[in-house]
């Protein structure tokens, strides 16, 4: 009886955690993958979910290549929404961590993949995690090495990356008035375009937090696409390009979780 109860409990836990029973999302609907860092986990660190190990990242890229997935930038997905092949995907990197150059770029080149870098303009030495939760005040993200402007240019010159905005300061837009939101949107776009000489037409909402009325401000600022942190997979025939869902790729997930996320857009509980 005890063994049977344990087996039932284990099966229930597995089903809730991985939601393997969910039907797969049509492979004609593109997947947008959300990454932050390509780095090994640090013992005791709060944000290890943002750190995907290089070995795992390479395994993911290898699998995508072997399974016949086609790599696009976010802007390309939106521009070609009506003519995308089955198994289209886009890789995104939020914030602007230095390992995007040192760890991610060589692997993207190896597997001929593209990515969109959503860059915070005022990123150096800044720990924006406190903007979401005040008790996240250990300075962990502030100490994390960020891309210099020269390193950003190296990424862009590689041909693997397009440049998007992640705001001026990684502010919590829900806490800002309209004028301050416009500044985060407009000035970050202008600053990035002037610094790097590249068009910036895609935006990532910091923390994925924003008010519905602010979506119109994103469009008014000149962006043609924007990504959220809401998990899932959108139908390109019905999507709002200014509120695109993404698949969260966590450093705490195992291989099964990645495959199931690619299948259905999210893991489970």
PAZA-921941 format. One record per residue (C-alpha): residue number from 0; residue in one letter; y, x, z. Coordinates in steps of 0.02 Angstrom, whole numbers. Layout:
# PAZA-921941
{NUM,'A',{Y,X,Z}};
...
//
This chain:
# PAZA-921941
{0,'X',{0,0,0}};
{1,'X',{121,138,47}};
{2,'X',{83,235,-112}};
{3,'X',{105,79,-218}};
{4,'X',{272,41,-134}};
{5,'X',{330,219,-166}};
{6,'X',{280,208,-348}};
{7,'X',{373,43,-369}};
{8,'X',{527,114,-282}};
{9,'X',{520,269,-391}};
{10,'X',{504,167,-550}};
{11,'X',{650,57,-496}};
{12,'X',{758,209,-457}};
{13,'X',{716,288,-625}};
{14,'X',{757,127,-719}};
{15,'X',{923,105,-630}};
{16,'X',{974,286,-648}};
{17,'X',{931,308,-831}};
{18,'X',{934,129,-897}};
{19,'X',{802,177,-1025}};
{20,'X',{774,-8,-1060}};
{21,'X',{945,-34,-1139}};
{22,'X',{935,-62,-1327}};
{23,'X',{1001,83,-1431}};
{24,'X',{1174,70,-1508}};
{25,'X',{1174,69,-1698}};
{26,'X',{1181,247,-1764}};
{27,'X',{1310,193,-1890}};
{28,'X',{1431,186,-1743}};
{29,'X',{1502,361,-1709}};
{30,'X',{1483,446,-1541}};
{31,'X',{1634,531,-1461}};
{32,'X',{1577,658,-1331}};
{33,'X',{1690,707,-1186}};
{34,'X',{1682,884,-1117}};
{35,'X',{1797,986,-1007}};
{36,'X',{1724,1157,-969}};
{37,'X',{1577,1255,-1038}};
{38,'X',{1533,1354,-882}};
{39,'X',{1398,1374,-752}};
{40,'X',{1408,1269,-595}};
{41,'X',{1487,1348,-441}};
{42,'X',{1403,1328,-272}};
{43,'X',{1494,1199,-168}};
{44,'X',{1624,1160,-301}};
{45,'X',{1691,982,-310}};
{46,'X',{1708,974,-498}};
{47,'X',{1540,1038,-559}};
{48,'X',{1523,879,-660}};
{49,'X',{1658,951,-773}};
{50,'X',{1558,1111,-799}};
{51,'X',{1422,1100,-931}};
{52,'X',{1316,1258,-930}};
{53,'X',{1324,1360,-1092}};
{54,'X',{1135,1351,-1111}};
{55,'X',{1140,1161,-1099}};
{56,'X',{1286,1150,-1220}};
{57,'X',{1191,1254,-1346}};
{58,'X',{1036,1147,-1324}};
{59,'X',{1141,992,-1356}};
{60,'X',{1220,1065,-1514}};
{61,'X',{1051,1125,-1577}};
{62,'X',{977,952,-1551}};
{63,'X',{1122,867,-1639}};
{64,'X',{1099,985,-1787}};
{65,'X',{911,964,-1794}};
{66,'X',{925,774,-1782}};
{67,'X',{1045,766,-1929}};
{68,'X',{1206,719,-1840}};
{69,'X',{1370,748,-1935}};
{70,'X',{1518,830,-1846}};
{71,'X',{1696,765,-1861}};
{72,'X',{1860,782,-1768}};
{73,'X',{1928,624,-1686}};
{74,'X',{2064,611,-1818}};
{75,'X',{1934,623,-1955}};
{76,'X',{1830,485,-1875}};
{77,'X',{1980,369,-1873}};
{78,'X',{2038,414,-2048}};
{79,'X',{1864,390,-2121}};
{80,'X',{1812,242,-2013}};
{81,'X',{1763,138,-2163}};
{82,'X',{1655,270,-2246}};
{83,'X',{1573,368,-2106}};
{84,'X',{1391,419,-2126}};
{85,'X',{1262,366,-2000}};
{86,'X',{1247,487,-1855}};
{87,'X',{1431,538,-1850}};
{88,'X',{1498,616,-1691}};
{89,'X',{1653,702,-1622}};
{90,'X',{1664,829,-1481}};
{91,'X',{1818,827,-1370}};
{92,'X',{1878,951,-1240}};
{93,'X',{2007,891,-1112}};
{94,'X',{2138,994,-1020}};
{95,'X',{2131,1168,-1099}};
{96,'X',{2012,1282,-1005}};
{97,'X',{1991,1463,-1060}};
{98,'X',{1802,1445,-1075}};
{99,'X',{1832,1329,-1224}};
{100,'X',{1872,1489,-1318}};
{101,'X',{1751,1611,-1237}};
{102,'X',{1599,1498,-1218}};
{103,'X',{1619,1346,-1329}};
{104,'X',{1692,1419,-1489}};
{105,'X',{1549,1541,-1527}};
{106,'X',{1423,1399,-1510}};
{107,'X',{1526,1279,-1615}};
{108,'X',{1533,1410,-1750}};
{109,'X',{1347,1443,-1737}};
{110,'X',{1303,1259,-1762}};
{111,'X',{1448,1222,-1881}};
{112,'X',{1527,1092,-1769}};
{113,'X',{1707,1035,-1750}};
{114,'X',{1801,983,-1594}};
{115,'X',{1964,906,-1538}};
{116,'X',{2059,998,-1401}};
{117,'X',{2166,883,-1293}};
{118,'X',{2288,1007,-1219}};
{119,'X',{2402,988,-1067}};
{120,'X',{2567,1072,-1109}};
{121,'X',{2609,1128,-931}};
{122,'X',{2433,1179,-886}};
{123,'X',{2444,1355,-815}};
{124,'X',{2415,1360,-627}};
{125,'X',{2424,1172,-612}};
{126,'X',{2297,1072,-509}};
{127,'X',{2317,896,-575}};
{128,'X',{2169,824,-480}};
{129,'X',{2286,775,-337}};
{130,'X',{2377,658,-456}};
{131,'X',{2223,547,-452}};
{132,'X',{2164,571,-273}};
{133,'X',{2276,655,-145}};
{134,'X',{2129,724,-46}};
{135,'X',{2076,830,-197}};
{136,'X',{2192,966,-135}};
{137,'X',{2081,1119,-129}};
{138,'X',{2164,1193,-284}};
{139,'X',{1998,1212,-377}};
{140,'X',{2065,1159,-546}};
{141,'X',{2226,1256,-520}};
{142,'X',{2126,1416,-502}};
{143,'X',{2020,1380,-656}};
{144,'X',{2076,1495,-799}};
{145,'X',{2172,1398,-933}};
{146,'X',{2200,1439,-1115}};
{147,'X',{2355,1540,-1154}};
{148,'X',{2457,1492,-1306}};
{149,'X',{2386,1643,-1399}};
{150,'X',{2209,1584,-1359}};
{151,'X',{2250,1408,-1419}};
{152,'X',{2308,1482,-1584}};
{153,'X',{2143,1576,-1596}};
{154,'X',{2048,1413,-1574}};
{155,'X',{2152,1325,-1705}};
{156,'X',{2139,1470,-1827}};
{157,'X',{1949,1464,-1813}};
{158,'X',{1945,1304,-1915}};
{159,'X',{1834,1222,-1784}};
{160,'X',{1971,1136,-1683}};
{161,'X',{2106,1008,-1709}};
{162,'X',{2245,992,-1579}};
{163,'X',{2282,836,-1479}};
{164,'X',{2396,799,-1333}};
{165,'X',{2341,769,-1155}};
{166,'X',{2521,743,-1096}};
{167,'X',{2650,864,-1028}};
{168,'X',{2585,876,-850}};
{169,'X',{2421,779,-842}};
{170,'X',{2515,642,-751}};
{171,'X',{2440,481,-688}};
{172,'X',{2524,362,-811}};
{173,'X',{2489,211,-700}};
{174,'X',{2615,279,-575}};
{175,'X',{2755,312,-699}};
{176,'X',{2895,202,-763}};
{177,'X',{2917,176,-949}};
{178,'X',{3044,314,-972}};
{179,'X',{2933,443,-887}};
{180,'X',{2782,388,-990}};
{181,'X',{2882,406,-1150}};
{182,'X',{2928,582,-1098}};
{183,'X',{2746,629,-1066}};
{184,'X',{2698,560,-1236}};
{185,'X',{2842,610,-1348}};
{186,'X',{2889,779,-1276}};
{187,'X',{2709,839,-1266}};
{188,'X',{2683,796,-1450}};
{189,'X',{2844,881,-1502}};
{190,'X',{2811,1035,-1395}};
{191,'X',{2634,1060,-1458}};
{192,'X',{2685,1039,-1640}};
{193,'X',{2828,1162,-1621}};
{194,'X',{2725,1293,-1530}};
{195,'X',{2572,1288,-1641}};
{196,'X',{2635,1223,-1807}};
{197,'X',{2499,1090,-1817}};
{198,'X',{2513,901,-1826}};
{199,'X',{2469,814,-1663}};
{200,'X',{2416,636,-1697}};
{201,'X',{2285,605,-1563}};
{202,'X',{2309,579,-1375}};
{203,'X',{2194,577,-1224}};
{204,'X',{2247,472,-1074}};
{205,'X',{2252,585,-919}};
{206,'X',{2112,532,-801}};
{207,'X',{2085,387,-921}};
{208,'X',{2214,292,-819}};
{209,'X',{2348,186,-902}};
{210,'X',{2418,11,-904}};
{211,'X',{2381,-101,-1054}};
{212,'X',{2567,-109,-1100}};
{213,'X',{2571,80,-1117}};
{214,'X',{2456,77,-1269}};
{215,'X',{2604,19,-1373}};
{216,'X',{2704,168,-1310}};
{217,'X',{2568,285,-1373}};
{218,'X',{2583,210,-1546}};
{219,'X',{2773,215,-1541}};
{220,'X',{2765,400,-1497}};
{221,'X',{2679,433,-1664}};
{222,'X',{2495,445,-1616}};
{223,'X',{2367,367,-1732}};
{224,'X',{2221,381,-1610}};
{225,'X',{2191,396,-1424}};
{226,'X',{2036,420,-1318}};
{227,'X',{1997,347,-1148}};
{228,'X',{1868,392,-1017}};
{229,'X',{1782,223,-1031}};
{230,'X',{1601,256,-1071}};
{231,'X',{1523,182,-1224}};
{232,'X',{1511,181,-1413}};
{233,'X',{1631,83,-1524}};
{234,'X',{1598,-8,-1687}};
{235,'X',{1722,72,-1810}};
{236,'X',{1740,-95,-1897}};
{237,'X',{1811,-171,-1738}};
{238,'X',{1880,-30,-1634}};
{239,'X',{2058,-7,-1575}};
{240,'X',{2094,175,-1625}};
{241,'X',{2215,190,-1479}};
{242,'X',{2082,147,-1348}};
{243,'X',{1926,237,-1405}};
{244,'X',{1780,248,-1286}};
{245,'X',{1687,411,-1258}};
{246,'X',{1519,472,-1195}};
{247,'X',{1541,573,-1036}};
{248,'X',{1441,736,-1042}};
{249,'X',{1420,791,-862}};
{250,'X',{1365,959,-797}};
{251,'X',{1262,866,-668}};
{252,'X',{1155,778,-797}};
{253,'X',{983,834,-857}};
{254,'X',{918,832,-1035}};
{255,'X',{850,655,-1027}};
{256,'X',{1020,590,-973}};
{257,'X',{1103,673,-1123}};
{258,'X',{979,598,-1247}};
{259,'X',{997,425,-1169}};
{260,'X',{1187,438,-1173}};
{261,'X',{1178,479,-1358}};
{262,'X',{1062,330,-1381}};
{263,'X',{1162,200,-1286}};
{264,'X',{1331,273,-1238}};
{265,'X',{1302,285,-1051}};
{266,'X',{1162,331,-935}};
{267,'X',{1142,202,-799}};
{268,'X',{1195,187,-618}};
//
